[in-house]
Amino acid sequence: MGKIMALDFGKKRTGIAVTDDLQIIASGLTTIETPKLLDFLSKYTNEETVESFVIGKPKQMNNTDSESEVLIIEFIKKIKARFPKIPIVREDERFTSKMAFQTMIDSGLSKKKRRDKALIDEISATIILQSYLYSK
């Protein structure tokens, strides 16, 4: 059994979270500048077994796709070409940034750390992954 990796894809940066090998616990891994993402994923998948990718699906309140979905679809084409044997699952990512920010407040992080958008992206990816694990 391999890890499941979640991506909170963004135009500038992408938050990444992974499970343990038993696919029980979701943990934040890192945040990568999006132009370097495919190279990072190649290196990671060479060192670790990744069973599937969970990619956030941004929706608006009326359940239509958000504007960033166009960018995500293009990225998914690239990831499928680079990793054809690793399946991709989509998971609703509504409110994950707000939930991530609230998690930072609840855990007592300073205002300075709460301004770290990379940390918000990583926590958002963890929330996406945890949501997927709950739904499995």
N, C-alpha and C positions, 0 to 999 in steps of 0.2 A: 504494500500500500504506500503510495506516495503522498506528498503534501498537496494541499489545495492552495493556490495563490490567488489573492484578490487584488484588483487594480482599481484605484479611484483615479481614472484618467482625467487629466487636465491639459489644457493647451500649453502651459508652461512647465508644470510639474505633475508627477503621478505618484500618489501614495501607494505603498505596497504592504500587504499583510500576507502571512502564511499560517497554515496549520502545523501542528506537530505531525509526525508520521502516522499516528493513529486517527488523525482528522477529528480531534476532540476540542482542542484549544486553538483559538485564533489569536495571533500576536502580530503587532506591528513590526515590520521589518525595516523599512526605510522609505525615503522619498527621493525620487530620481528626477532630474531634468528630463522632460518628455523626449527631446531629440536624442537622448542617450539611452532611452528605455529598452529598445530592442537589443542593443549590445549587452546591457545589464542582464536582461532575461536569458540571452544566449549563454552567458557565463554562469548564471545561477543554475540553469537547467542542465548544464554540463557537470555541475558539482552535486546537485540534489535531484531527486526524482520528483517531478511535478506531475500529478495525475490530471489536474484540470486548472483552467484559469476561470475566475469569476470576475466579470467586468461589470462595473456599475452601469445601470441604465437610468439616465436622468429623465425624470418625468416632471411635467408641470402639474399644478393642482387639479387641472381638468383632465388629467391622465394622458395628455398628448406629449409627444417627445419634446424635450427642450432643444434649444438651438445647438448645443454642443454635441448632440447625437450624431450630426453629420460628421464631425471630426472623429468620433468614436468608431463609426462604421468604417471609415477609411483606415483607422488604426487596426481594426479587427481583420481587415483584408490582409494587412501586412503581417500580423501575428499568425494568421492561418497559413500564410505562405512560408513563414520562417519555422513554424512549429506545427506541421500538418497532423501529427499524431496526438497532439494535446487538445482535448475538447475545450470549448469555450461555453460558459454559462453566463447568462445575464441576470443581474439582481437589481431590483429597484433601489435607487440610492437617494430617494427624496428624504430630505431633512438630515442626512448624515453629517453635513458640515455643522449644522446647528447642534446636533447631538454630540459631535466631537468637541465643540467649543464648551458645551455644558459639562462634558466629562472633564475637561481641563479645569474648569472652575471648581467642580466637585472634588477633584483630587488636590486642590490647593495650590495649583501652579500660579506663579506670579503673573502680573499683568504683562510683563516683558515676554515671558515664555508663551503666554496666550496669544501674542501677536505673531508667533512663528507659524506662518502659513504652511510650511513643510510639515510641521508636527500635526497640524489640523488635517492635512491630506493623509498622513499615515494613520491617524486615528480613524478617519473616515473609511479608509480601506479595511481597517479592522472591524468596524461596525458592519460594513457590507458583507465581509466574510462571516461574521458571527450570525448575521441575519440569514445568510445562505445555509449555514450549518443547522440552524434552528428549523429551517424549512425542509431539510432533507429527511 
